[in-house]
Amino acid sequence: MATTKWFFEPGHTAAEFSARHMMVTYVRGQFKNVQGRLEADPEHPEQARAEAIIDAAQVYTGQPERDAHLRSADFFDVENHPTWTFSTSHIHQLSPNEFEVTGDLTIRGTTRPVTFDVTYLGQWDTPWWEGEQNLGSRRRAGFVARTRLNRHDFGVSWNDTLDRGGVVVSDLIDVTVDIEAVLEP
């Protein structure tokens, strides 16, 4: 079978992060409208290639002051680094639907290798709407990707201390990316 080309449907592709806050709970944030592309040969999934772009300025945690602080130079520095990128370098298939996907992740201008645990959720032919018009059927595929990052590896190092050695924000951040890919016509 030939290589297929897919684009990430931005309205249904998003990234979420979770950071421990004040040593007692978690704060979650998200980035909607993640852009990306995937090229894959179903007979050789280990040769697939994917790229993704996140608009870091679109961070949303549900609290406007926190979102503004995350956009500042203390955290994401979106004025100087407005986008984050990921590009695959290696794929290892663990089972028919489970993969380890390694690639270069760039945050705040710092690029590091990161491995995501990826689950393939399947494919389905669905209607394709543009405005009020149904343009017929398009094939969609779903994936969920998870990893844990040390934010200091990317220069995201602001913190404050609490009594007894506690910190405001954890070093380790859990990341989940939900991907809905649409087969290009």
Secondary structure by P-SEA (a helix, b strand, c coil): ccbbbbbccccccbbbbbbbccccbbbbbbcccccbbbbbcccccccbbbbbbbcccccccccaaaaaaaaccccccccccccccccccbbbbccccccbbbbbbbcccbbbbbbbbbbbcbbbbbbbbcccccccbbbbbbbbbbbccccccccccccccccccccccccbbbbbbbbbccccc
